[in-house]
């Protein structure tokens, strides 16, 4: 993370090194480290306190001093080596503790260094604390499912990343792209849960979505929702719910099916005037060697009486 451009709002601190190039009447290349008291020692003009300023503010102050002290000299200021800092990753992290990270590190960098979030840790309420006060929270679902990193704040020395236990969860399985347990945040609808699971597959049957939940008497009950209607999509999802998206039924319509010791078994489209020889054209190639060529059974169901004849 040290090989990236330094943003202008980067806060300077002890350990950072400023590179100042002077040109004009004098040509010099200076490397000025920020000392523990937060100042740099500018040649021929004494110390200059920069700790706590943003990089842009420090650059303007150095240019101003150079223009005042050196007539006909201009300055270009860049950052050299960056300081490292200690931050804490606590709570439901895989390896909680104190870590040394770059001064450009963000919350996700600290989570990566600590090994990530445990299975029973919250992904939706990662807390960023400074001096015992909550600075902000990071919802990793926004980052992982939407690519939104706007809440991935930059860290300061001594910051604490606290991962609380996981919140309320609901499960979804069946004909969705990412069946899993998902952590809920606020009021969630069935459409929200399906969206987190990547949406319905083409094989889904959305008219009878099965919802298994615990009622007020602590008994497991089954409810159903029609996902094709507005009311069904807005059905509330509660903690502990288990949603199952069923699949469409097998092939329907007019077909004939070949089973047994045939080379190509399965279902074939039926057409008027179709004969047995339309499917079994050659006894040597369309039947397996173990087939009894003297006998085959045609099993037929009468649609009117549902009786089966052979």
N, C-alpha and C positions, 0 to 999 in steps of 0.2 A: 504493500500500500504506500510505500515511500516514493515509488516511481510514477506518481500521477501529478498533474498540475495542482499547485497550491491555490485554493480559492482565496479571493480578496478578503473574505470575512474570517479567515483563519486567525485565531487568537494566539499571539506570541507569548512565550514563557521561557523560563530558565532552561538552557540546553539547546535552544534553537540557534542557528548560525546564519547571519545575514551576510550576503556577498554584495559589496558595493563597488561599482566600476565608475571611476572618475575620468572624465576626458575634457579636453579643452586646453587651457593653459598648463594644466597638470594632468598626467596620465598615471593612474594608480588602480590596482585591484586589491581591495581590502576584504578580509574575512573577519567579521566582528561577532564573536559569540555573546549571547546574553548570559550575564553572570547570575549567581544565585540571588543577588539583590534586585534583579530585573533590569539591569542597565547594560549598555554597551560603552566601551571606551573609544570614542571617536578621536582620531589623531589631531593634535594641536587645538582641540576645542573642548576637552573634558568629557565626563560621562553624560549619557543620555538615557533616560528611563523609558523603556519600551514595553515592559511586561504588562500584559493585560490589554494592550492595544491590538486592534486588528492589523493584519498585514498591510492593508491599504493605508490606514492611518499612520503606521510607522514609516511607510514609504514616503508619504507626503511630508512628514516631519524631517526626515533625513534630507530630502531634496531642499526643503526650506533652509535648513542649517547650512547645507553646502552652498546654496546661493548667497547666503548672508556672509559666510566666512571666506569663501573663495570666489573672487570675481573672475568671471569668464570660464567657470568650471561647471559642468553638468554631471548629474549622477544617475545611474541606473541601479536599482535595488532588486535583488532576487534572494530567494531562500536557498541556503545550502543544506547542511545536515539538519534533520529535524529531531527534536527531543523524543524520548520515550516516556511513557507514564504508566502508573499502576492504577488499575481499575479492579473492581470486585464483581464477580459473577456469582450470585447466590440464589438459593431456592432450589427449584427442581431442575438444576443443570446436571449434566452427566458428570462433570468434574468441577464442583463449586470451589471457589477459592479466589486468590488474588493473582492477576496476570499483568505482565508487562506488554503493552501494545504501543503502536505508533501513535503519534499525536494527531494523525489524520483518521484514526479508527472511528468507526460508527458502532451502533448497537449490534448490528449483524456480524461485524468483525469480531467483537468480543464473544458473541455466542459461538462463532465458529472456533475460536481458540479454545473455548471451554468444552468443546465436544458436542454442543447443541443442547436441545431440550429433551428431558426424559419423557417417557411415554405418559406418565401421569402429571406432566407439567402443562401449563396453559400456553397455547400458541396465540391467543387473542388478547392477552392482557400482560405483555412483557413490560415491566415497570422500570423507568429510568429515574433514579433518585440522585440528588446532589445535596450534601449537607443535611441529610435526613428529610428533605422535602421532595415531593414528587414533581419532577420536571416534565415528564410526558410518558405516554404509553405507546407501545408498538403492537399493532395487530398484524401478526405474521400472515394471516389469511389474505390481507390486502396485497402483501408482497408476493406470496406464493401462488395465489389464484388470479390476481389482477396485474401483477407487476408494478404495483404502486409503492415506491420507496420514499415517499415524501416524509413519512414519520420516522425514518431511520436517522436519528439525530447524531451529530458528532459528539464525542465524549470529551470530558475534561478530567484532569488528574483527580483521583479519589472518588470518581463516580461509581455508583452501584447499579448493576443490572440485576433486578430481582424477578425471578420467575415463580409466580404463585402456583398452587395446585390447579389442575384442570377444572374448568367450570362444567356447566350442564352440557350433556352430549346427547345426540340422537344418531341412530344408525340407519343406513339405507343400503339395500341390496337389490339384486335382480338386474333388470335391464337398464342400468346406468353405466356410464363410462368409468367412474371411479367409486365403486362401492366401498364404504368405509364408515368409521365412526367420526362424526363431525361435531366440533364444539360450537354451541349456540351462543349468541350474543344478543341480548334484548329479546324482542318478540320476533320469532321466525315463522315463516309460512312454509307450506309444502313446496312452493315454487322456489323459495330461497334454498331449501335443502337440496332440491334437484339441481339447482344451478351450481351449488358447491360441488356436487357429485359429477359435474361435467355434462349434465343434460341426459335426456332419454336416448336410447339407441333406436335404430329403425325397427328392431324386433319387439319394442315395448308395446304393451296393451294398456293405455293410460286411463281407460274408462272405469277400471276397478282396482284402484291402488289400495293395498292392504296396509293398515296401520295398527300395530300392536302396542298397547300402552297400559300403564297402571292407573286404575281409577282411584277415587277418593277412599274407597274401602280397601286399598292395597291389594286389589285383585287384577290379574292380567285380563284385558278385554281386547276385542278386535273391532276396529272401525274401518269404514271404507270411504274413499273419496274419488270423485270423478275428475280426473286431472284435465279433461277437455273443457270443463266449465270454469267460469270465473270464481264461483264459490269454492270449488274443489281446489283450485290453485292457491287460494287464500286461506285454506284450512290451517289452523294453528298447529305447530309442531311443539310438543312438550318434551321436557327432559326425560330421558329413558325410553322415548318412542323408538320403535323399530319399524321402518317403512320398507315394504317390499313391492317393487314394480314388476308385475307379472309380464310374461311374454305372450305374444300372439299365438293362436292355436296352430296346430299342424295344417298341412296343405288340405284345403277343402276344394270342392268342385268335382268335376268329372275326371276321374283317373282310374287306371288299373294298376295293381301292384304285383310285382313278381317277387316271390320268396323261394327259398330252397336252394337246390344245387344248380342254379343258373349262373352264368358268367357275370351278367349285369343285372343285379337285383335292384329293387327300388320302385318308385312310382313313375308312371308314364301317362302322358295326356291321352284321354279317350276321345276318339273321333267317330262320328256315325259311320257304320259299315266296317268298323275295325274287326279284324279276325285274329285268331291266336297266332297265325303265321306272320302277322305284322310285327310281333315282338320276338317270337322264337322263329327265326328264319332258317337257321342252319343248326341241326342237332349236334354237329361236331364242334362248332365254334361258340354257340350261344349257351351250351350246357357244359357243366363241369364233367370230368371223366367219371366221377362217382355217381352221376345221375342215372336214375332208372328210366330209360327212354321208352319203356312200354307203358308208363302210367304217369299222368299228371292230374291234379285236382284243381277244378275251377270252383272256388268258393264264392257264392253270390248272395248278397243280402237284398231281400225284397223291401223297397222303400215304403210300401203301403202297409205291410204287416210286420216288418222288422224280422221276418223269418229268414233263416239261413239255409241255403240248399247247396249241395255239393255235386 
